[in-house]
Amino acid sequence: MRKNIFKGLGIALITPFHADGSVDYESLRRLVDFQIQSGADFLCILATTGETPCLSAEEKQEIKKTIIDVNKGRLPILMGCGGNNTAVVVNELQTADWTGIDGILSVCPFYNKPSQEGLYQHFKRIAAASPLPVVLYNVPGRTGINMKSTTTVRLAEDCENIVAIKEAAGSLEQVDEIIKNKPASFDVLSGDDALTFSMVASGAAGAISVIGNALPREVSRMISHEFKGEYEPARKIHHRFTELYSLLFVDGNPAGVKALLHEMGFIENELRLPLVPTRITTMQRISAVLKALDVEN
């Protein structure tokens, strides 16, 4: 029987860097501990927000090792493992050491734009090869292809170890179609902070959040209220951060959340090319909103 352990607030964890471009492992350790102590339910590592395409194989291993060491089994860990070459992804699933990892987040193939049948066959092959539960990741704004609700539901019905989808197509209609037609044991997770309130209200099991890097207590509280049917206090939290949702993505992700974390004193405001920090005007607005919110960290 399929069982999804990735529910509630998941953190799409950033990778902090020093000014010289090297990975800041000390800040990473502090951030992970901060998430665990502040209400996060699981960690999502080495995926989009972690700037994974710009990390070396050695850095990925050291980041994974560091997070596992800090976590000490306290929260489930979902780790990115995807690509646009099915055979390469399958080989990684079959040969890598997954000790300390509880699930795989696998993004839709990018650039080569497969058909819906191609997406189905790709993920079916990945599910068959994976030693861990698989969470699908649909983010057409990055991949150039939208996995339709019918394909998602087909995969959920046919592949027992595909346990959930991180849905970031920006369509509440598509989310609703998945939730309406999916097997009961398959979950939908929000991949868009601005839509998390609405998606959870519609039946999503939680979120993999970018803003949660900086504001885990608040986002966790919002989702918890919704799970209890307490929509008014949840709505108030959601509306509190409406402007911040936009600011964090206006210059791309994770530039916005790194600027926010820098303002909060967690990290240096460094990214790896081709990504660059937010514009000064965006940084100033983030700083002003943060002061007005007066959040704890």
C-alpha positions in Angstrom: 0.0 0.0 0.0 1.4 3.4 -1.0 2.1 5.8 1.8 3.3 9.4 1.4 5.3 10.8 4.4 5.9 14.2 2.7 3.0 16.2 4.1 2.7 19.6 5.7 5.5 22.1 5.3 8.4 21.0 3.1 11.4 23.4 2.7 12.9 23.9 -0.8 16.3 24.4 0.8 18.7 26.9 -0.7 22.5 26.4 -1.0 24.4 29.3 0.8 27.6 30.5 -0.8 30.6 32.6 0.5 31.6 35.7 -1.4 34.3 33.7 -3.1 31.7 31.3 -4.6 32.4 28.3 -2.3 29.6 26.5 -0.5 29.0 28.0 3.0 28.5 24.8 5.0 28.4 26.5 8.3 25.4 28.6 7.2 23.8 25.5 5.7 24.0 23.7 9.0 22.4 26.7 10.8 19.6 26.9 8.2 18.8 23.3 8.5 18.6 23.4 12.3 16.5 26.6 12.0 14.0 24.8 9.8 13.8 21.8 12.1 13.2 23.9 15.2 10.7 26.2 13.5 8.0 23.8 12.4 9.1 22.3 9.1 7.7 18.8 8.4 10.3 17.7 5.8 13.3 19.0 3.8 13.6 19.1 0.0 17.2 19.2 -0.9 19.3 19.6 -4.1 16.5 20.7 -6.3 15.6 24.0 -8.1 16.0 26.4 -5.2 19.3 24.8 -4.2 20.9 25.9 -7.5 21.7 22.2 -8.1 22.7 22.6 -11.8 25.6 24.8 -10.7 26.9 22.4 -8.1 29.7 19.9 -8.7 29.2 16.2 -8.0 31.5 16.5 -5.0 29.6 19.5 -3.6 26.3 17.7 -4.0 27.7 14.8 -2.0 29.1 17.1 0.8 25.8 19.1 0.9 23.8 15.9 1.2 26.1 14.6 3.9 26.0 17.8 5.9 22.2 18.0 5.8 21.8 14.3 6.9 24.3 14.9 9.7 22.5 18.0 11.0 19.0 16.4 10.6 19.9 13.2 12.5 16.7 11.6 11.3 14.4 14.2 12.8 12.6 15.1 9.5 12.1 13.1 6.3 14.4 14.2 3.4 13.3 14.5 -0.2 16.1 14.8 -2.6 16.1 15.9 -6.3 17.0 13.3 -8.9 15.7 14.1 -12.4 16.7 15.1 -15.8 15.9 14.9 -19.5 17.8 11.7 -20.2 15.8 8.8 -18.8 18.6 6.3 -18.9 21.0 8.6 -17.0 18.4 9.2 -14.2 17.7 5.5 -14.0 21.4 4.8 -13.7 21.7 7.3 -10.9 18.8 5.8 -9.0 20.3 2.3 -9.3 23.9 3.1 -8.4 23.9 6.1 -6.0 24.0 5.7 -2.2 20.6 6.8 -0.9 21.3 6.3 2.8 19.7 9.0 4.9 17.3 10.0 2.1 13.6 9.1 2.3 12.3 10.0 -1.2 13.1 11.3 -4.7 11.8 14.5 -6.2 11.9 14.0 -10.0 11.3 17.0 -12.3 9.6 16.7 -15.7 12.2 16.4 -18.5 13.2 19.9 -19.7 14.3 21.3 -23.1 13.5 18.2 -25.2 9.7 18.7 -24.6 8.3 15.1 -24.6 4.7 14.3 -25.3 2.3 13.3 -22.6 3.1 9.6 -23.5 6.8 10.4 -23.3 6.3 11.9 -19.8 4.3 8.8 -18.7 7.0 6.4 -20.0 9.8 8.5 -18.5 8.3 8.5 -15.0 7.1 4.9 -15.2 10.7 3.9 -15.9 12.0 6.0 -13.0 9.4 4.6 -10.6 10.5 1.1 -11.5 14.1 1.9 -10.9 13.8 3.9 -7.7 14.6 2.3 -4.4 12.7 5.1 -2.7 9.2 6.7 -3.0 9.0 9.2 -5.9 7.4 12.7 -5.9 6.8 14.0 -9.3 7.6 17.7 -10.0 5.6 19.6 -12.6 7.0 23.1 -13.3 6.3 24.1 -16.9 7.7 27.6 -16.4 11.1 26.0 -16.1 10.8 22.8 -18.2 8.8 24.1 -21.2 6.2 21.3 -20.8 3.2 20.9 -18.7 2.3 17.4 -17.4 -1.5 17.3 -17.7 -3.7 16.1 -14.9 -4.7 13.0 -16.9 -1.0 12.0 -17.1 -0.4 12.6 -13.4 -3.4 10.6 -12.4 -2.4 7.8 -14.8 1.0 7.6 -13.2 -0.5 7.6 -9.7 -2.8 4.8 -10.6 -0.1 2.6 -12.4 2.9 3.2 -10.2 2.6 2.3 -6.5 5.8 4.1 -5.4 4.9 7.4 -7.0 3.4 8.9 -3.9 2.8 12.6 -4.7 3.3 15.5 -7.1 4.8 18.9 -6.5 2.4 20.9 -8.7 3.7 24.2 -9.9 1.9 24.8 -13.1 0.1 27.8 -11.6 -3.3 26.4 -12.5 -5.8 25.8 -9.7 -8.1 24.1 -12.2 -5.4 21.5 -13.0 -4.8 21.0 -9.2 -8.5 20.5 -8.8 -8.6 17.9 -11.6 -5.8 15.9 -10.0 -7.3 16.0 -6.5 -10.7 15.0 -7.9 -9.5 12.0 -9.9 -6.4 10.8 -8.0 -6.1 7.6 -5.9 -6.8 8.3 -2.2 -3.2 7.4 -1.3 -1.6 9.8 -3.7 -1.0 13.4 -2.6 -0.7 16.9 -4.2 1.8 19.4 -2.8 1.9 23.0 -3.7 5.0 24.2 -5.6 3.9 27.8 -5.7 3.9 29.8 -2.4 1.3 32.3 -3.7 -1.1 29.4 -4.3 -0.4 27.3 -1.2 -3.3 28.6 0.8 -5.8 27.9 -2.1 -4.3 24.5 -2.9 -4.4 23.3 0.7 -8.0 24.6 0.9 -8.8 22.5 -2.2 -7.3 19.3 -0.7 -3.5 19.5 -1.2 -1.4 17.7 1.5 1.0 20.6 2.0 3.7 22.5 0.2 7.3 22.5 -0.9 8.0 26.1 0.0 10.6 28.7 -1.0 9.5 31.4 1.4 9.6 28.7 4.1 13.4 29.0 4.1 13.0 32.3 5.9 9.5 32.1 7.5 8.9 28.5 8.4 6.9 29.2 11.6 4.4 31.4 9.8 3.9 29.1 6.8 3.7 26.0 9.0 1.1 27.8 11.1 -1.0 28.6 8.0 -1.0 25.1 6.7 -1.7 23.7 10.2 -4.7 26.0 10.5 -6.0 24.8 7.2 -5.7 21.2 8.1 -7.9 21.9 11.1 -10.5 23.7 8.9 -9.5 27.1 10.5 -9.5 29.0 7.3 -9.9 32.6 8.6 -6.6 32.6 10.7 -4.9 30.8 7.8 -6.1 33.4 5.3 -4.8 36.2 7.5 -1.3 34.7 7.4 -1.5 34.2 3.7 -2.6 37.8 3.1 0.2 39.0 5.3 2.8 37.7 2.9 1.1 38.5 -0.4 3.6 41.2 -1.4 6.5 39.1 -0.3 5.4 36.2 -2.5 5.7 38.5 -5.6 9.0 40.1 -4.5 10.7 36.7 -4.0 10.2 35.8 -7.6 10.3 39.0 -9.6 14.0 38.6 -10.2 13.9 34.8 -10.2 14.3 32.0 -7.7 16.3 31.7 -5.4 17.6 35.3 -5.8 14.6 36.7 -3.9 14.7 34.3 -1.0 18.4 34.7 -0.7 18.0 38.4 -0.5 15.4 37.9 2.2 17.6 35.5 4.2 20.5 38.0 3.8 18.4 40.7 5.3 17.5 38.4 8.2 21.2 37.8 8.8 21.4 34.1 7.8 23.6 34.1 4.7 25.7 36.2 2.3 23.7 37.3 -0.7 25.6 35.2 -3.2 24.4 33.1 -6.2 26.2 31.2 -8.9 26.1 32.3 -12.5 24.1 32.4 -14.6 21.9 33.5 -11.6 22.6 36.8 -10.0 21.3 38.6 -6.9 18.1 40.7 -7.0 18.2 44.3 -8.2 18.8 46.9 -5.6 15.3 48.2 -5.9 13.9 44.7 -5.2 16.2 44.3 -2.3 15.1 47.6 -0.8 11.4 46.6 -1.1 12.1 43.2 0.5 13.9 45.0 3.3 11.0 47.4 3.8 8.4 44.6 3.8 10.4 42.6 6.3 10.7 45.5 8.7 6.9 46.1 8.4 6.1 42.5 9.1 8.4 42.4 12.2 8.8 38.6 12.0 10.8 36.6 14.5 13.8 34.5 13.4 
